[in-house]
Amino acid sequence: MREIDYKKLIINIDDMINTMEYDSMRSAGKMKLNSDTLFYLHNLKSIYENKLPKTPKKKEVKNGW
């Protein structure tokens, strides 16, 4: 079974969102047609971002000089 590459999915979703937003800027009717899809794409993006492994924050080293 293949491993899912969530980073690549997020990049592809971003491309789809940008394309649909650009297309919607040109016509109000297109915006109305694309609004549902954009809503669901943004929801998918947030779900996939939550599935990315969390990287621990680096601790700051204080210099005692």
C-alpha positions in Angstrom: 0.0 0.0 0.0 1.3 3.4 -0.9 2.0 6.1 1.7 0.0 9.3 1.3 2.1 12.4 0.7 0.0 15.1 2.5 2.5 17.9 1.6 1.9 17.2 -2.1 -1.8 17.0 -1.6 -1.8 20.4 0.1 0.3 21.9 -2.7 -2.2 20.5 -5.3 -5.2 21.9 -3.3 -3.5 25.3 -3.1 -3.1 25.3 -6.9 -6.7 24.4 -7.4 -7.8 27.1 -5.0 -5.7 29.7 -6.7 -7.0 28.7 -10.1 -10.6 28.9 -9.0 -10.2 32.2 -7.3 -8.5 33.7 -10.3 -11.3 32.3 -12.5 -13.9 33.8 -10.1 -12.4 37.2 -10.2 -13.3 37.6 -13.9 -17.0 37.0 -13.4 -19.5 37.2 -10.5 -21.5 34.3 -12.0 -18.3 32.1 -11.9 -17.8 33.1 -8.2 -21.3 31.9 -7.4 -20.6 28.6 -9.2 -17.2 28.1 -7.6 -18.1 29.1 -4.0 -19.2 25.6 -2.9 -16.1 24.0 -4.3 -13.8 26.6 -2.8 -15.4 26.1 0.6 -14.8 22.4 0.4 -11.3 22.7 -0.8 -10.4 25.0 2.1 -11.9 22.4 4.5 -9.9 19.6 2.9 -6.8 21.7 3.1 -7.2 22.2 6.9 -7.9 18.5 7.4 -4.7 17.5 5.5 -2.7 20.1 7.4 -3.8 18.6 10.7 -2.5 15.2 9.5 1.0 16.4 8.8 3.5 15.4 11.5 4.1 18.0 14.1 7.6 19.2 14.4 8.7 20.3 17.9 9.7 23.9 18.3 13.4 24.5 18.8 14.3 25.7 22.2 16.3 29.0 22.4 19.7 28.7 23.9 20.5 31.6 26.1 24.0 32.8 26.0 25.2 33.4 29.6 27.8 36.0 28.6 
